[in-house]
Amino acid sequence: MEEVVIVGGGIAGLAMALALKKVGVRALVLERSKGLRATGAALGLYPNAWVALEALGVSNELASLYAPSDKGYVTNVQTRSIQEVRFSPNDGSGGPLPRVVHRKVLLKVLAKELPPDSIRFSSNITSVETQEERGSPVCIVTLDDGSTIKSKVIIGCDGVNSIVARWLGLSPPAYSGRSLALGLSVYPEGHGFERGVIHQFVDVGKRAGFITLDDKDVYWFCEVMDPHKEKRVDPEMILREVSEYLTKDFPPVYLDILRHSDRSSLTWAPLVYRYPWDVLFGKLAQSNITVAGDAMHPMTPELGQGGCSSLEDAVVLARHFGDSISKHGGLVTQDIRFAIDKYIKERRLRATTLIAASFISGWLQTNGSGRLMKFLRDIVFYKLLFTFVFRMTRYDCGKLPSASFMSSRGSESST
Ligand SMILES: Cc1cc2nc3c(=O)[nH]c(=O)nc-3n(C[C@H](O)[C@H](O)[C@H](O)COP(=O)(O)OP(=O)(O)OC[C@H]3O[C@@H](n4cnc5c(N)ncnc54)[C@H](O)[C@@H]3O)c2cc1C
């Protein structure tokens, strides 16, 4: 009998296992891939992610590798006008700045903090269920080889097509009508761009951008209205479509970056999200089974919040488990559901807001050619709403009590 089984070893699953370790709970991560899997070359981690990574004890290591971004430039491709956007708060309150990191590096940093044998690769879960045993709920996962594992808790961190979310009765994610191509460009002799500056180019029905990762790697993306939801996998086709069709009129600097693309890093992702009302009113837990990360709140990536909020989820759930442990001296089956309910209560509105804000900001940035849309994008979004939207990324998910502190509290309370 395991204490906690986590289905999926992506950002949410690994962060969850590490957060639980911090409060003294051992978790087994079941990941269907053969090793750490990172689709997409890089991701932006905003201030809320750095607060969560700090609670997980890995922020310094990651931050030392990547430059912070305190500003960006948005170029209107048609008028060539350029707006500057700032990521540091105007009120001088400080706090962490966004950084863009290699996905694989983030996963490795999280995984290496876990106890040996806590990730089991090539473990594809086909179903979950609960049973009563001696008056207590027992959670069971079944793997594709027919074997089963029992645990006190199951946390579904199995991404957008989550089996656990389906078991809870959550609706499948909906297509947003937009797709995003992305890749990594490599300059072995150095790219020479200023570190940490995010450049964006906006045009009718499409938006593209780039940012440096280190001295040699540049991360680029191109988002486009795409009613057909076609999945493209051939890297040469993706590159041709982006450079010769979607962004052929974009500034030469962007096209040069595309030419330097590492073909193996190219991805074309149809962007999906869960309807906000499904997260607001849906069943996010049943018995001792719940979800986190994309399994709970798939969202479009315009605010770069899917991964960041997955890190928040991990800290919040572990904090509530930690509170329960410090009260009882261990993970008591009867109290687990209470802790999960508190987690859901804390996450529901936050996740709903992020899904809605991400969808709307993507719609404003990529939609339509009319004057109204241009006004909404250039004036309403970038000049007025941007600061408000960016404030959402300054969310503090709290800290984690350390396991040693809790075991001493536990022994105090049990004496
Ligand atoms: C194009 C794009 C750009 C993005 N950019 C950003 C960004 O800049 N910043 C940001 O914060 N977020 C960004 N996101 C969102 C971010 O990628 C996701 O929110 C994040 O990866 C979610 O992590 P996860 O662990 O929940 O899911 P995943 O990363 O999908 O991991 C799920 C894991 O579960 C495993 N799994 C699935 N099913 C099973 C099963 N049955 N059994 C066992 N294992 C299973 C999978 O193999 C996988 O490893 C972006 C998303 C996209 C599509």
The ligand as an SDF file (V2000), in Angstrom:
LIG
                    3D

 53 58  0  0  0  0  0  0  0  0999 V2000
    2.5570   25.5640  -26.8990 C   0  0  0  0  0  0  0  0  0  0  0  0
    2.5190   25.6710  -25.4160 C   0  0  0  0  0  0  0  0  0  0  0  0
    3.3010   26.6260  -24.7590 C   0  0  0  0  0  0  0  0  0  0  0  0
    3.2440   26.7240  -23.3640 C   0  0  0  0  0  0  0  0  0  0  0  0
    3.9950   27.6630  -22.7250 N   0  0  0  0  0  0  0  0  0  0  0  0
    3.9430   27.7610  -21.3790 C   0  0  0  0  0  0  0  0  0  0  0  0
    4.7220   28.7310  -20.6800 C   0  0  0  0  0  0  0  0  0  0  0  0
    5.4490   29.5190  -21.2770 O   0  0  0  0  0  0  0  0  0  0  0  0
    4.6530   28.7640  -19.3180 N   0  0  0  0  0  0  0  0  0  0  0  0
    3.8640   27.8880  -18.6180 C   0  0  0  0  0  0  0  0  0  0  0  0
    3.8410   27.9480  -17.3870 O   0  0  0  0  0  0  0  0  0  0  0  0
    3.1100   26.9710  -19.2530 N   0  0  0  0  0  0  0  0  0  0  0  0
    3.1410   26.8810  -20.5930 C   0  0  0  0  0  0  0  0  0  0  0  0
    2.3980   25.9410  -21.2340 N   0  0  0  0  0  0  0  0  0  0  0  0
    1.5670   25.0230  -20.4370 C   0  0  0  0  0  0  0  0  0  0  0  0
    2.4110   23.9190  -19.8400 C   0  0  0  0  0  0  0  0  0  0  0  0
    3.1580   23.2750  -20.8490 O   0  0  0  0  0  0  0  0  0  0  0  0
    1.5320   22.9080  -19.1540 C   0  0  0  0  0  0  0  0  0  0  0  0
    0.5970   23.5630  -18.3530 O   0  0  0  0  0  0  0  0  0  0  0  0
    2.3510   21.9660  -18.2810 C   0  0  0  0  0  0  0  0  0  0  0  0
    3.2380   21.2180  -19.0690 O   0  0  0  0  0  0  0  0  0  0  0  0
    1.4140   21.0460  -17.5100 C   0  0  0  0  0  0  0  0  0  0  0  0
    2.1550   20.0750  -16.8480 O   0  0  0  0  0  0  0  0  0  0  0  0
    1.4600   18.7130  -16.4430 P   0  0  0  0  0  0  0  0  0  0  0  0
    2.4860   17.9830  -15.6750 O   0  0  0  0  0  0  0  0  0  0  0  0
    0.1380   18.9920  -15.8180 O   0  0  0  0  0  0  0  0  0  0  0  0
    1.1240   17.9950  -17.8230 O   0  0  0  0  0  0  0  0  0  0  0  0
    2.1460   17.3440  -18.8620 P   0  0  0  0  0  0  0  0  0  0  0  0
    3.3410   18.1850  -19.0060 O   0  0  0  0  0  0  0  0  0  0  0  0
    1.3390   17.0540  -20.0780 O   0  0  0  0  0  0  0  0  0  0  0  0
    2.5710   15.9880  -18.1780 O   0  0  0  0  0  0  0  0  0  0  0  0
    1.6650   14.9170  -18.0570 C   0  0  0  0  0  0  0  0  0  0  0  0
    2.4930   13.6460  -17.9050 C   0  0  0  0  0  0  0  0  0  0  0  0
    1.6110   12.5810  -17.6320 O   0  0  0  0  0  0  0  0  0  0  0  0
    2.0080   11.4540  -18.4010 C   0  0  0  0  0  0  0  0  0  0  0  0
    0.8110   10.6400  -18.6110 N   0  0  0  0  0  0  0  0  0  0  0  0
   -0.2870   10.9450  -19.3270 C   0  0  0  0  0  0  0  0  0  0  0  0
   -1.1870    9.9460  -19.2660 N   0  0  0  0  0  0  0  0  0  0  0  0
   -0.6300    8.9880  -18.4960 C   0  0  0  0  0  0  0  0  0  0  0  0
   -1.0780    7.6990  -18.0730 C   0  0  0  0  0  0  0  0  0  0  0  0
   -2.2700    7.2020  -18.4510 N   0  0  0  0  0  0  0  0  0  0  0  0
   -0.2590    6.9510  -17.2810 N   0  0  0  0  0  0  0  0  0  0  0  0
    0.9580    7.4390  -16.8770 C   0  0  0  0  0  0  0  0  0  0  0  0
    1.4290    8.6410  -17.2780 N   0  0  0  0  0  0  0  0  0  0  0  0
    0.6300    9.4130  -18.0540 C   0  0  0  0  0  0  0  0  0  0  0  0
    2.5560   12.0560  -19.6930 C   0  0  0  0  0  0  0  0  0  0  0  0
    3.4350   11.1510  -20.3470 O   0  0  0  0  0  0  0  0  0  0  0  0
    3.2620   13.2900  -19.1690 C   0  0  0  0  0  0  0  0  0  0  0  0
    4.6100   13.0600  -18.8440 O   0  0  0  0  0  0  0  0  0  0  0  0
    2.4220   25.8360  -22.6330 C   0  0  0  0  0  0  0  0  0  0  0  0
    1.6480   24.8890  -23.2930 C   0  0  0  0  0  0  0  0  0  0  0  0
    1.6970   24.8050  -24.6710 C   0  0  0  0  0  0  0  0  0  0  0  0
    0.8310   23.7810  -25.3630 C   0  0  0  0  0  0  0  0  0  0  0  0
  1  2  1  0
  2  3  1  0
  2 52  2  0
  3  4  2  0
  4  5  1  0
  4 50  1  0
  5  6  2  0
  6  7  1  0
  6 13  1  0
  7  8  2  0
  7  9  1  0
  9 10  1  0
 10 11  2  0
 10 12  1  0
 12 13  2  0
 13 14  1  0
 14 15  1  0
 14 50  1  0
 15 16  1  0
 16 17  1  0
 16 18  1  0
 18 19  1  0
 18 20  1  0
 20 21  1  0
 20 22  1  0
 22 23  1  0
 23 24  1  0
 24 25  2  0
 24 26  1  0
 24 27  1  0
 27 28  1  0
 28 29  2  0
 28 30  1  0
 28 31  1  0
 31 32  1  0
 32 33  1  0
 33 34  1  0
 33 48  1  0
 34 35  1  0
 35 36  1  0
 35 46  1  0
 36 37  1  0
 36 45  1  0
 37 38  2  0
 38 39  1  0
 39 40  1  0
 39 45  2  0
 40 41  1  0
 40 42  2  0
 42 43  1  0
 43 44  2  0
 44 45  1  0
 46 47  1  0
 46 48  1  0
 48 49  1  0
 50 51  2  0
 51 52  1  0
 52 53  1  0
M  END
$$$$
